[in-house]
């Protein structure tokens, strides 16, 4: 059994366990950290398959952008399952575990690169990035556009969830705030002065 195959089974095991932890833990922040580990491990598997572009895109797009949006939506929905604003010390153990797992995966990938494993020859002579772009915009154009529409709808739905009206909460209306006039908010009343201890006339 080669070192690359051992890493594949190891990364696959971590990926499955992290994905199960995402849907099994009760804390939303812990679930987000395990989701980061899931995405990162998937990127490591893509690197083992010599698909560098997909691996980098997975880290940049999902770990760097989608996870930020996910946490933003979780906090905007005001979930009361756990106190989200209690500080970061309570999440430190899970964060350390995730960071150590990602570090071990990176060290393993560096070990694969130092063994100079040759990638399979591309019959077209182009890189996997060029091959992927050619395939997406020629053979799989319709599924690619459908995926873009689905992601746009999901983003709009997430924004609409944050704008919904809830009982007992205050809301701002920017249009009314801009249109307000000083005469409508301040009323000057003329009153006679009264000294302390004296009765009003």
Helices and strands as residue ranges (DSSP letters): H 3-24, H 28-48, H 52-57, I 58-66, H 67-76, G 89-91, H 92-114, H 128-136, H 141-162, H 174-179, H 182-185
